[in-house]
Amino acid sequence: MRLLTEYMSVPEANGGIVANKAIDDNKPAPASNEPESIESRNLKLARQIEAHKNQLIHGLSKFPVTALWVLSRYEQAPNKDEQEDDASVASEYNEFLEDIKKQYQTVKLAFADKAQNEEVYASNRQRLMSVVQQFPFAFEDLVKVVDIVVYAFKYRGISFDRNSLPSSSPGNSQAKRHAEIILKRLEGVARHGKTSLSEQFKTMDLHQHEEEYLFLSITEMSELMADVVLAEHHWLAYRQNLATVNSKLVLFIANQYRGSFLDFEDLVQEGHTGLLKAVDRFKYRLGFQFSTYAGYWIRQAISRALSRSERVVRIPCGQIATINKLFRAKEELSLKTGKEPSIQELAEYMQLSHDEVNGLLSISQSAVALEAFEDDESEQAFAPIDFLEQKVFNHSYNMIAEAQLQSIVKTAVKALNTREAKILCSHFGVGTDEQMTLQEIGVELNLTRERVRQIQVVALDKIRMRYGEQLLSFL
């Protein structure tokens, strides 16, 4: 079964995480032998996800390049699909972008005078960190910023020192494992992400800024690198584990949509996209169960996938929701009044204009195939294409073929003698607007009708022998 391997498994470049691998080697065993409930496990995983995500954001906020990435990413014109899916999140972005931009410019100016007044630079940088930490980062944002920081680490020629890790005493297995995770992450970016990240650098115009300002000094970057990579590793591992634990929920919900336009495997794949959105947005502090929260996201992802596939012409998700409300209002008015509601009544009931209701009704109609018969069993069945007006257009191909045919005919006529050419051209209307009968041609040439016919047969045989194959290609 095809699953979303891009999301359900973390690539080796991110530390070689395996789905069912134990995340914390030092985690104590349960006190009792009673099986742990799924919701209890979901709650523990959600807490770990939040803790390591906050730790990752805290580490990234120390790099001013994180603020620059946020500004370059979200100050651009938003995508229409993103507006439909994440309209509420987009409004949250606008609340923080102005503060981040203002504080980023302040820190940039303070960095220029860092030598004269280092305390001002440190305080402004601390305020920038606090503003960046409040920004609602998406999953893709955090992964991309970590990629940029790791790439800059390699780009500046900094080598990783195993002894810089905490608890790096000889024989410490945890420190050894952490060192392997960091080295794999660094090697993965250098091997796989160099081209795309260099393009990202050009997009953000990073090379016009000082490296020490965006990525701190080499000493500071070396100290923070291990914390950032390990926080990302644990965050992705717990995120993956929570999605894996609840994968059966996707199968259960997708099974309810069997027999639709999509195959079951595609339904499961779309359901996993909704599950991962739920993992990224779940807030356990509100007291709700994760399975209840994730169920809404899974159903929404599957429903939107079905709405995209069941129509020949795609309708935006927001319009589909409005169309569904329109049909529900139509049913309610029909039950109340006992008759079909008019467009004006629907417009007043839904508080829409007359033109808006007309537009919704027009785009809600399903497409009909031109070759589809209304009644296949009937001998007099008609398809919609039968009622369309038939028009012949001089296609460019037909025009070229006609020009070639005329050229061959002219060449063939020139190969005949004068009398043979005269008889053929007059009888078949070649080069003239009117066709003449054999009798009329005989009167003009002072020949009998039979003699004209004999000359025509001889002339046609000559053309057939010399140009027959070329002329047959036009039939």
LOKOLDREN-745753 format. One record per atom (N, C-alpha, C): residue in one letter; x, y, z. Coordinates in steps of 0.05 Angstrom, whole numbers, plus 5000, padded with zeros to 4 digits. Each point is the difference from the previous one (the first is absolute). Layout:
AXYZ;...
end
This chain:
M501749765000;M498350245000;M501850255000;R499450194982;R501550244998;R499350195023;L501850085015;L499650205021;L501750244994;L499750215015;L501550244996;L502849965012;T501749874985;T502749955011;T501650265005;E499350204985;E501450265004;E499650115028;Y497549955011;Y499450115026;Y500149785022;M499249764993;M499949805021;M502749895006;S502150054985;S502749925006;S501850244996;V501950035017;V501950224999;V502449914985;P501050154980;P502349914984;P502549975017;E501949864988;E502549955015;E501550265005;A499550204983;A501450265004;A499250135026;N497649925011;N499150125025;N500849835024;G501749814996;G501049855023;G499449714998;G498949904978;G499649714997;G497949905020;I497850135003;I498049925020;I498349774989;V499449815016;V498349774992;V497450025016;A497849924987;A497450055011;A499649885028;N500749745003;N499549865024;N502349995020;K502050174994;K502450005017;K499450155026;A501249915022;A499750135025;A501250284999;I498550205010;I500950284997;I501850085022;D499449925024;D501650085023;D501249755013;D502749984998;D501349775011;D499849985030;N499750235013;N500050015029;N497250015012;K497949954983;K497350015010;K499449775018;P498950055024;P499549795019;P497749824991;A500149755008;A497949814993;A497550055016;P497649934989;P497550045015;P500049865026;A498650125020;A500049885027;A498449755001;S497949984984;S498349765001;S500049864973;N498949765000;N499949844975;N497550054984;E498350185009;E497550064986;E500650144974;P498749924978;P500550134974;P499250305000;E501750154988;E499650294999;E497950074979;S498150175006;S497950074981;S501250184978;I498750004977;I501050164978;I499950305006;E497850085013;E499850295006;E502150095021;S500649825018;S502150065020;S502750034986;R500549824981;R502550024984;R500050244982;N497750074989;N499850244983;N500750255017;L499050015024;L500550235017;L503050025007;K501349785005;K502850015006;K501650094976;L499349894977;L501450084975;L499650294993;A497550105004;A499450284995;A501750185018;R500349935025;R501750165018;R502950004991;Q501049774991;Q502749994991;Q500450164974;I498049994982;I500150154975;I500250305006;E498250095018;E500050295007;E502650085013;A501149845018;A502450075014;A502450024981;H500349804983;H502350014981;H499650214978;K497550054992;K499550214980;K500750275012;N499250055025;N500750255013;N503150035003;Q501349785006;Q502950005003;Q501350074973;L498949884978;L501050064974;L499650294992;I497650105005;I499550284994;I501750195016;H500549935025;H501750165017;H502950014989;G500949774990;G502750004989;G500250154974;L498049974983;L500050144974;L499650305003;S498550095021;S499550285004;S502650165006;K502149865008;K502550135006;K501450094974;F499349884978;F501150074974;F498350214987;P501050244994;P498450204985;P499049904973;V501349804989;V499249904974;V497249885001;T499149915024;T497349905003;T498050224995;A500550245012;A498150224995;A500050084971;L502450004987;L500150074971;L498549804984;W500149745007;W498549794985;W497050055003;V499150065024;V497250055004;V499050234984;L501650224999;L499150234984;L500049954971;S502149864990;S500149944971;S497849804992;R499249835018;R498049794994;R497150105001;Y499450175020;Y497250075005;Y499350284992;E501950164992;E499350274990;E499350004971;Q500449774986;Q499249974972;Q497049964999;A499050034975;A497149974996;A499349715006;P498049945017;P499349735007;P498849854977;N500449744999;N498949824980;N497049975005;K498449984979;K497149985003;K499349745015;D501449784993;D499449755014;D500650025030;E502350145006;E500750045028;E497950175015;Q498950194985;Q497950175012;Q497649845007;E499249814982;E497749845005;E500449815024;D502449875001;D500549805020;D500750125027;D501550225000;D501150115025;D499350305003;A497450074996;A499350285002;A500450105028;S499349845020;S500350095028;S502950035008;V501749814990;V502850025006;V501350244986;A499150074976;A501150234986;A499450265015;S497750015013;S499450245016;S501950025024;E500849775011;E501950005022;E502750104991;Y500849934976;Y502650094990;Y500250305000;N497950134990;N500150294997;N500450145027;E499149885022;E500350125026;E503050025009;F501649814990;F502849995009;F502050114980;L499250014974;L502050084980;L501050285004;E498150185007;E500850285004;E502050035023;D499549865022;D501850015023;D502749884994;I500049774985;I502549874993;I501650184982;K498750134980;K501550174981;K501250245015;K498450125017;K501050245015;K502449925018;Q499849785014;Q502149925019;Q502449904984;Y499649884977;Y502249904984;Y501750244990;Q498750214991;Q501550244991;Q501550135023;T498849995024;T501350125023;T502549855007;V499949735000;V502349845006;V502150034979;K499250034975;K502050034979;K501650265003;L498650225008;L501450255005;L501749985025;A499149865020;A501549985025;A502549834995;F499949814981;F502349834995;F502350174988;A499350214984;A502150174988;A501550155022;D498750065022;D501350145022;D500649815024;K500349744994;K500449815021;K502550055015;A502150094987;A502650045013;A499850225021;Q498550224994;Q499750225018;Q498049955022;N497949864994;N497849975020;N499049714998;E501349825012;E499249724998;E497549935016;E499550165022;E497749955016;E497450064985;V500050214984;V497650074984;V499549784980;Y502149904987;Y499749784981;Y498849755013;A501149935024;A499049765014;A497150035008;S499250235010;S497250045008;S498149994976;N500850134978;N498349994976;N499849724988;R502249865001;R500049724990;R498249835018;Q500050055026;Q498349845017;Q497050064994;R499450254994;R497250074993;R499249874974;L501949994980;L499449864975;L499549705005;M501549885018;M499649725006;M497249955011;S499150175018;S497449975012;S497850034980;V500350194981;V498050044979;V499949764982;V502349904992;V500149774981;V498849755013;Q500549965026;Q499049775014;Q497049995001;Q498750234998;Q497150015001;Q498749954973;F501649994978;F498949964973;F499049724997;P497649964988;P498949734996;P501349854976;F502349885005;F501549864979;F498549764991;A499949964974;A499049754988;A502249794999;F499249754995;F502049794999;F502150054978;E499150084977;E501950054978;E501950235006;D499050205015;D501750235007;D502449915018;L499449855020;L502249925019;L502049824986;V499149814984;V501849834986;V501850154980;K498850204986;K501550154981;K502150185014;V499250135022;V501950175014;V502349845011;V499549765011;V502149825009;V501949934977;D498849944977;D501749944976;D501850234994;I499050255002;I501650234993;I502350045020;V499349965026;V502150035021;V502149794997;V499249754995;V501949784997;V501750044974;Y498750104979;Y501550054976;Y502150225004;A499250215015;A501850225006;A502449905017;F499449815018;F502149875016;F502149874983;K499149864979;K501849874982;K501350204981;Y498450204992;Y501050204981;Y502350175012;R499850055026;R502150165013;R502549835007;G499949744994;G502349835005;G500449925029;I497850005016;I500349935028;I499849705003;S501849895015;S500049715005;S498849945027;F498549785002;F498649935024;F502049865020;D500050095025;D501749895020;D498349835019;R500749745000;R498549825018;R500250075029;N502350115008;N500450075028;N498350245009;S498850144981;S498350235008;S497349915011;L499349754997;L497449905010;L500149985030;P497750065013;P499949955029;P500149715006;S501149935023;S500249725008;S501649844980;S502150114989;S501649874979;S502449855012;S499649895024;S502149845012;S500449744985;P502349885001;P500549754986;P498149785010;G499049854981;G498249785007;G497150085003;N499350264996;N497250095002;N498649934974;S498249815001;S498649904976;S498150214989;Q498750165018;Q498250204990;Q501450224985;A502350095010;A501650214986;A500949894973;K500849754999;K500949884975;K497749994980;R497649935009;R497750004983;R499350284990;H500150195017;H499450284992;H502150104980;A502549925003;A502050084981;A499549884972;E499149755000;E499349874974;E497650144987;I498150095016;I497650144989;I500950264987;I501750155014;I500950264989;I501649964975;L501849815000;L501749954976;L498349924976;K498049835005;K498349924978;K498450234989;R499150185018;R498550234991;R501850194983;L502450045009;L501950174985;L500749874973;E500549745000;E500749874975;E497650004981;G497649965011;G497649994983;G499550264986;V500350235013;V499650264987;V502150054979;A502549935007;A502250054981;A499749824975;R498749775003;R499849814978;R497550054983;H497750065013;H497550014986;H498950284996;G500550185019;G498650264999;G501650234991;K502449964989;K501850234995;K498950174978;T499049884978;T499050164977;T497650165008;S498049875012;S497550145006;S500550225021;L501749955019;L500550205021;L501650234989;S501849954981;S501450234989;S498150184984;E498049884987;E497950164988;E498450155020;Q499549885023;Q498650145022;Q501650235010;F502649975001;F501750235008;F499750234981;K499949944974;K499650224980;K497350135004;T497949845005;T497450125004;T499950195023;M501349925022;M500050175024;M502150224999;D501649994979;D502150214997;D501950005024;L500849765009;L501649985024;L502850104996;H501149974976;H502850074997;H500550305001;Q498050165000;Q500450295003;Q500150075030;H499649825018;H500250055028;H502549875011;E500850095023;E502449895013;E499349735012;E501749814996;E499649735011;E499850005030;E501850165013;E500150005029;E497450125012;Y498750174985;Y497450115010;Y497849804998;L499849874976;L497749814996;L500449745015;F502549905001;F500549745011;F501850015025;L500450245011;L501650035024;L502949944995;S501650015020;S502849944996;S500449704998;I502449924991;I500549714996;I499949865027;T500950135021;T499949875027;T497249965009;E498350214997;E497249985009;E498549804983;M500549994974;M498649824983;M500849715006;S502549955007;S500849735007;S498749915025;E499650185020;E498749925025;E497149954996;L498650154982;L497149964997;L499349784981;M501949924983;M499449814978;M498949735011;A501449905021;A499249745011;A497250025011;D499350215015;D497450035012;D497850014978;V500550144979;V498050034978;V499549734987;V502149864993;V499749754985;V498749795018;L500849985025;L498849805018;L497150075005;A499350255004;A497250085004;A498349934976;E501150054976;E498549934976;E499649694998;H502149865007;H499949704998;H497849895018;H500050095026;H498049905018;H497250094993;W499850254991;W497350114992;W498949834977;L501649954980;L499049844977;L499449725008;A501649895018;A499649725009;A497349975015;Y499550185019;Y497549995015;Y497650064981;R500450184982;R497850074981;R499449754983;Q502049874990;Q499649764984;Q498749785016;N500849975026;N498949795017;N497150055005;L499250255005;L497150065005;L498449944975;A501050064976;A498649944976;A499849704995;T502149855006;T500049714997;T498049865018;V499950105025;V498249885020;V497150034991;N499350224987;N497250054992;N499549944971;S501749854987;S499649944972;S497549824995;K499349845020;K497549844997;K497550175000;L500150235012;L497850194999;L499550094971;V502150044985;V499750084972;V498749774984;L500849755005;L498849784986;L497049975007;F499450055025;F497249985009;F498250214986;I501050254999;I498450214987;I500049974970;A502349934988;A500049974971;A498249774991;N499649805016;N498249784993;N497150094998;Q499350225013;Q497350104998;Q499550144973;Y502150064985;Y499750134974;Y500549814977;R500049745005;R500349814978;R497850034980;G500649944974;G498150024979;G499750284989;S501850185008;S499950274989;S501750024975;F500650244992;F501550044975;F503049925003;L501049995024;L502849935004;L500349725010;D502349884993;D500649735011;D500550025030;F499949765012;F500350005029;F502850095008;E502049934984;E502850085006;E500350304999;D498750134981;D500150294998;D498550135023;L497849885009;L498650105023;L501849995025;V501449785003;V501849985023;V502250204999;Q501150054976;Q502150194997;Q499050285007;E497750084990;E498950265007;E499350025029;G499149785012;G499550005029;G502550055016;H502349894991;H502550055015;H500850294999;T499450144978;T500750285000;T498450155021;G497449935003;G498450125022;G501149925027;L500849755003;L501149915026;L502550165008;L501750054980;L502550155006;L499450305006;K497950114988;K499250275007;K499050005029;A498649795008;A499049995028;A502349975019;V502149844993;V502349975017;V501450275004;D500250164979;D501550255002;D498450225015;R497349975000;R498450225012;R498649925026;F500449765009;F498649915024;F501150145024;K498250095018;K500850145025;K498749845023;Y501749845012;Y499049815021;Y499050155024;R500950255004;R499350155024;R497050075001;L498749994977;L497150064999;L498349785011;G501249765004;G498649785013;G498549824981;F500250034974;F498649824982;F501749764993;Q498749784993;Q501449764991;Q501150044972;F502349894995;F501350034974;F498449864978;S498949775005;S498549854980;S497550164991;T498750145019;T497750164992;T500850244983;Y502250135008;Y501050234984;Y501049914973;A501549784999;A501149914974;A497849904981;G497849905011;G497949904982;G498950224982;Y499750245011;Y499050224983;Y501950074978;W502650005006;W502050074979;W500149784979;I499849755008;I500149784981;I497650014981;R497650045012;R497650024983;R500150244982;Q501150225009;Q500150234983;Q501949954976;A502349885006;A501949944978;A498849814979;I498649805009;I498749814981;I497750134985;S498450165014;S497850144987;S501050194978;R502150155006;R501050184981;R501349864976;A501249775005;A501149854978;A497849894982;L497849925012;L497749904984;L498850234984;S499750245012;S498950224986;S501750094977;R502749965002;R501850074978;R499849804977;S499549755006;S500149794980;S497349954986;E497850075013;E497449934989;E499150194979;R501350234996;R499250194981;R502150044978;V499150044976;V501950044978;V501450275003;V498450205008;V501150275006;V500250045030;R502350065010;R500450025028;R498650255011;I498749965023;I498650225014;I501550055026;P500650255007;P501450045026;P498449895023;C501549925021;C498849875023;C498050195014;G500650265001;G498150185012;G497450024985;Q500249994973;Q497550004984;Q498449755004;I501349775003;I498649755004;I498450015026;A501250115021;A498550035026;A497650184997;T500350224984;T497750184996;T497849864984;I500949844980;I498049864983;I498449805017;N501449865018;N498649815018;N498050155018;K500850235010;K498150165016;K497650094983;L500550064975;L497850094982;L498049774996;F500949764996;F498249784996;F498549925026;R501450035022;R498649955026;R497850215004;A500650254993;A498050215003;A497649954980;K500749904977;K497949944980;K498149785011;E501149805013;E498349785012;E498350115023;E501250175016;E498550115023;E497750174991;L500550174980;L497850174990;L497949834986;S500849784987;S498049834986;S498249875021;L501149915023;L498449885021;L498250205013;K500950255003;K498350205013;K497750094982;T500650064975;T498050124982;T498549794984;G501149764997;G498849794984;G500350044970;K501850184992;K500550044971;K502950064996;E500850004975;E502850064993;E500650295005;P502050075016;P500650295005;P501250134975;S499350254997;S501250164978;S502850095007;I501450114980;I502750105005;I500050235019;Q497950174998;Q499850235018;Q499649915029;E498449805004;E499549905027;E502649875012;L501549864983;L502549895009;L502050215007;A500150224984;A501850225005;A499450135026;E497450055006;E499250125025;E500649825024;Y499549744996;Y500449815022;Y503049985008;M501750004980;M502949975004;M501550265002;Q498550224997;Q501250275002;Q502250044979;L499349914975;L501750034977;L498650164979;S501550104980;S498850144978;S498849814980;H498350104983;H498749844979;H502149884982;D502050164992;D502149904982;D501749785013;E500650035026;E501649805014;E498649735001;V497450005005;V498549755000;V499949884972;N499750164980;N500049904972;N502749884993;G502150135009;G502749894994;G500549745014;L499149975025;L500449755015;L498449784987;L497650054991;L498349794987;L501349924974;S501250194985;S501149934974;S502549825003;I501750075020;I502549845002;I499549745015;S497749975012;S499449745014;S499149794981;Q499350074975;Q499149804982;Q502349814992;S499349754997;S502049804992;S500550004970;A502449934992;A500749994972;A498849754987;V499350034974;V498849784985;V501849944976;A500649754995;A501649934977;A498450034974;L501350114980;L498550054975;L499149744986;E501549785005;E499349744988;E498249835017;A499150105023;A498449845019;A497149994990;F498949764998;F497249974992;F498250005025;E497750134997;E498150005022;E498849735005;D499549854979;D498849735002;D501449824980;D501949845010;D501549834982;D498349784988;E497849925013;E498449784990;E498250084977;S499450264999;S498250104979;S501450024973;E498649924979;E501250024973;E500150284991;Q498450185011;Q500050284991;Q501450185021;A501949895015;A501450155020;A501850214986;F500250235012;F501750214989;F502050095021;A502450074992;A502150115017;A499950304997;P501050155020;P500050294998;P501550104975;I502049854991;I501550094977;I498350004974;D497849845000;D498349994977;D498450264996;F499750165022;F498550244998;F501750254994;L502649964999;L501850224995;L500150064970;E500350254993;E500150084972;E502649914988;Q499849874977;Q502349894986;Q501250224982;K502550075005;K501450194984;K502649894991;V500850064975;V502549904989;V502050244999;F502249965013;F502050215001;F502449914983;N501150184986;N502449954984;N502449995018;H500549765010;H502349975017;H502650044984;S502150075014;S502550054986;S501049754986;Y499549775011;Y500849754987;Y498549964974;N497450055000;N498449974975;N500950204979;M500750245008;M500950204981;M502649924987;I501849895016;I502649914989;I499649764981;A498249815008;A499549774982;A498750094974;E498250195001;E498750104976;E502050144981;A501950155012;A502050134983;A501849794987;Q500749795014;Q501749794988;Q498549854978;L497449955004;L498449874980;L499850174974;Q499650255003;Q499950184977;Q502650004985;S502249995014;S502650004987;S500549754984;I499149775011;I500449744985;I498250004976;V497550105002;V498250004977;V501150174978;K501050245007;K501250174979;K502349874986;T501749865015;T502349864988;T499049784982;A498049855008;A498949784984;A498850114974;V498650225002;V498750114976;V502150104980;K502250115010;K502150104982;K501349774984;A499949755012;A501249774986;A498349914976;L497550094997;L498249924978;L500450194977;N499049914976;N500050184977;N497750205003;T499950194982;T498150225002;T497149915000;R499349824982;R497249914997;R499249835025;E501749835009;E499449845024;E499650175025;A501850205003;A499850185023;A497450174998;K499350084976;K497550164997;K497649845007;I499949744992;I497649835006;I499849955030;L502249935013;L499949945029;L499350255016;C501250224994;C499550245016;C497150104996;S499049984976;S497250094995;S498049815012;H500549744999;H498149815011;H499949995030;F502450025013;F500149995030;F500250275013;G500050224984;G500050265012;G502650095012;V502249904990;V502750075011;V500850274989;G500350195018;G500750274992;G497750174990;T497649895000;T497650154992;T497849975020;D498050174998;D497850005019;D497749814992;E500049924974;E497849834990;E501149754988;Q498449785001;Q500749754988;Q498349964975;M501349894979;M498649964974;M499649714995;T497849934986;T499549724993;T501749924976;L500149744996;L501649904977;L498850114973;Q497450024999;Q498750104976;Q500850294994;E500050165021;E500750294997;E503050034992;I501749835011;I502850014993;I500449924971;G498449794991;G500249914972;G499250214980;V497950155007;V499150224982;V502250214998;E501350065023;E502050215000;E502549924985;L500749745001;L502449904986;L499449874973;N497450014992;N499249884975;N500649704999;L499349865023;L500349725002;L497449875010;T499849744995;T497649865009;T500349965030;R497749945013;R500149955029;R501649755007;E499849794983;E501549765005;E503050044998;R500850174980;R502950054997;R501150165024;V498450185010;V500850155024;V500449815024;R498149815003;R500249815022;R502549834997;Q500749914976;Q502449844996;Q502650155007;I500150264992;I502350165006;I500350045031;Q497750035013;Q500050045029;Q501149755014;V499249764991;V500949755012;V503049984997;V501150064976;V502949994996;V501450195018;A499050245003;A501350215017;A500049915029;L497849895009;L499949905028;L501949775005;D500349834980;D501949785003;D502950105003;K500650214985;K502750125002;K500550115028;I498050145010;I500350125027;I500249795021;R498449784997;R499949795019;R502749855002;M501349974977;M502549864999;M502350165013;R499950274995;R502250175010;R499650105028;Y497550085006;Y499550145026;Y497949855017;G499549754994;G497849865014;G500649975030;E502449925007;E500749965029;E499850265016;Q500950224988;Q499850255014;Q497250105004;L498349954980;L497250095002;L498449825019;L500749745002;L498649825018;L500350095030;S502250135006;S500550085028;S498050215009;F498650134981;F498150215008;F497249895002;L499549754994;L497449885002;L499349925029;
end
